[in-house]
Amino acid sequence: MSTVNDHATSHPVPYSTGDSKITETTIAEMRELAARYPVGRSALLPMLHLVQSVEGRVTPEGIEACADVLGLTGAEVSAVATFYTMYKRRPVGEYHVGVCTNTLCAVMGGDLIFERLKRHLDVGNDETTEDGKITLEHIECNAACDYAPVMTVNWEFFDDMTPESATQLVDDLREGTEVKSPRGATICSWREAERVLAGFPDGRADEGPTGGKASLAGLRLARERNWTAPNGNGGAPAPLDPVPGPRPEDQPGRESQAVHTDDSRKED
Amino acid sequence: MLTPVLSDNWDQINAWQLSSYQRTGGYDALRTALRMQPADVVTAVKDSGLRGRGGAGFPTGMKWSFIPQDNPKPKYLVVNADESEPGTCKDIPLMMASPHTLVEGVIISSYAIRASVAFIYVRGEVLHVIRRLQQAVQEAKDAGFIGTNILGTGYDLDVVVHAGAGAYICGEETALLDSLEGRRGQPRLRPPFPAVAGLYGCPTVINNVESIASVPAIIKNGADWFSSMGTEKSKGMTLYSLSGHVTRPGQYEAPMGITLRQLIDLAGGVRDGHELKFWTPGGSSTPLLTAEHLDVPLDYEGVGSVGSMLGTKALQIFDETTCVVRAVLRWTEFYKHESCGKCTPCREGTWWLVQILERLEHGKGTEEDLVTLLDLCENITGRSFCALADGATAPISSSIQHFKDEYLAHFAEGGCPFDPMASTVFATAGANA
């Protein structure tokens, strides 16, 4: 499984391609971000997310724009942009697809899923399909280990994956079928996601469930067995609906793949 | 057996919204806190015995009391929501399901240390969690819980949700501060500690999400209530995260000191037909334990007494189908990738560790390599600014301690004796890669 960490790719990092989409609006939004902090430079990470949302990658023009707004040199901004894994120097596809291959997910099947996807998409790690739709990357632990093996699309969770569900997922993305995260929203484009990360909400926080099945595993057991924390000053932190009833993720239209998984491991 | 407090509202409809949170008593604790003197809030948290849930277990109230209130500079609260330690998956579901629990804790904690601005530094790779945090902060602003003259008390606070950009090292508190200042996330030399010179050189408290989220319940129910749960030196309830080869992985909120045997039992046992081989008590940076440690109380002292650390209570369960050398190699590759490069022992050492472990996993190593590996670990541990490199050596030295024969078997067989398919969740489903 040593091929997982093949970072090397022969594709050169493109320098300016002369088609920067940075506008006065972008600059104004950069200034707005800087104004949110006691010291403007704190906005550099959000500003670089904003550059990616506009440019599809971190471009030389984007770096210069950040530098201008913050009174830094381009080299100072580059030093930051090259430190963080989420900032990409090469153009990213419409969908960034991540496969966790850190130990737990790898052991649970992440390595096999990643190998399958590389073959299925005919790309290597951190490479983009020819149609520009999908950039595939093996990612580090994404804090969803109780749903292993885990994948992400534009940093939304896809839980309890298999090689089959993984290939189906990328096929759906390439064909333009609407795809929903089992613990998130309908999948937007990578650029739209980057704009949210920059600090400009897209109003979609109310989509999706409170959590998947694993998040609620202990709570459900406690409800079944009437286990609660001790009573405090403010009275018992009793549940509003102590009798088993419809749960948020059981509501129509709130299905979670994680809840309706056919993975018998979780039900036995 | 289980004591849901932080997770208690996670089964409520739209638990992430302000209206739902308030239906279950949300923001009552804030009103209580704002009627107290800030110093009394600090005392309450001190008395509760709450210890940092990010891994180190430092007493939260004591950390707050280190803030020099006679220092004229602004004070800051920074929430470490950069949950990235392999195996750790408690803060993300908490913020997804009930971001207001954290936001209410942020406001109370900021009031206690007299901070005027608080930051929630959340890792960038969790889009929907960021959406919910952004919305929760906006709802709290609209409701008058954040802003100027909060609830008519004259207290002003701004809260900023800040997304990181993919760097494990930023979970280290001083690296997080550099990152939040718009720099490469590299740890700082201490002292000075952040309480004296933190963000922008000002007094700063940095706490884990779960620590801050525990504060409203402490204020609401009392320090004694909190300390009635748990063990002598490890108080309260906490989120234990079970992952890997168990029947029902997930979040289990229990009093400090529950054992892995009890937790695995609650989670329906190790997956059918298999047995526990090794586990991490608190993420990959905590030395591995085995089946002989099933009855160790999972509190700071109990896990420490068997040579590991409670860490983040990230219980990663591996059964007998898992090759420990493969597991350790992959973690080591992770540390190599995430080393920030500031300190030589870590920057160079993690590369050497990977090279040797690769050789071992592929059956091309020798017994002498094991000696070299342990020698390297000794030379790396404790010789860097932060604990990343210490964490990198933990799985290596502990796995050699418990599973030396398995390393040797790789030499004897000229390769890995395990079938990687056997350890997957779809091994029995007939799927092939």
Interface residues (C-beta under 8 A of the other chain):
Chain A: M1 S2 V4 N5 R36 Y37 P38 V39 R41 S42 A43 L44 L45 P46 L48 H49 L70 A79 V80 F83 Y84 T85 M86 Y87 G98 T101 N102 T103 L104 A106 V107 M108 G109 D111 L112 I113 E115 R116 I139 E140 C141 N142 A143 A144 C145 D146 Y147 A148 P149 T152 N154 W155 E156 F157 D160 T162 P163 E164 S181 R183 G184 A185 A193 V196 L197 A198 G199 P201 D202 R204 A205 D206 E207 G208 T210 G211 K213 A214 S215 L216 A217 G218 L219 R220 L221 A222 R223 R225 W227 T228 A229 P230 N231 G232 N233 G234 P237 P239 L240 R247 P248 Q251 D263 R265 K266 D268
Chain B: M1 L2 T3 P4 V5 S7 D8 W10 D11 Q12 I13 N14 A15 W16 Q17 R23 T24 G25 D28 P74 E83 S84 E85 P86 G87 T88 C89 D91 I92 P93 M96 A97 S98 V117 R123 G124 E125 V126 L127 H128 I130 R131 R132 Q134 Q135 Q138 V160 V161 H162 A163 G164 A165 G166 A167 Y168 S179 L180 E181 G182 R183 R184 G185 Y200 A217 K220 N221 G222 W225 S228 M229 M237 Y240 S241 L242 S243 G244 H245 T247 R248 P249 G250 Q251 Y252 E253 A254 L266 A267 G268 R271 D272 S284 A314 Q316 F318 T322 R326 A327 R330 W331 E333 F334 H337 E338 C340 E358 H362 P420 M421 S423 T424 V425 F426 A429 A431 N432 A433
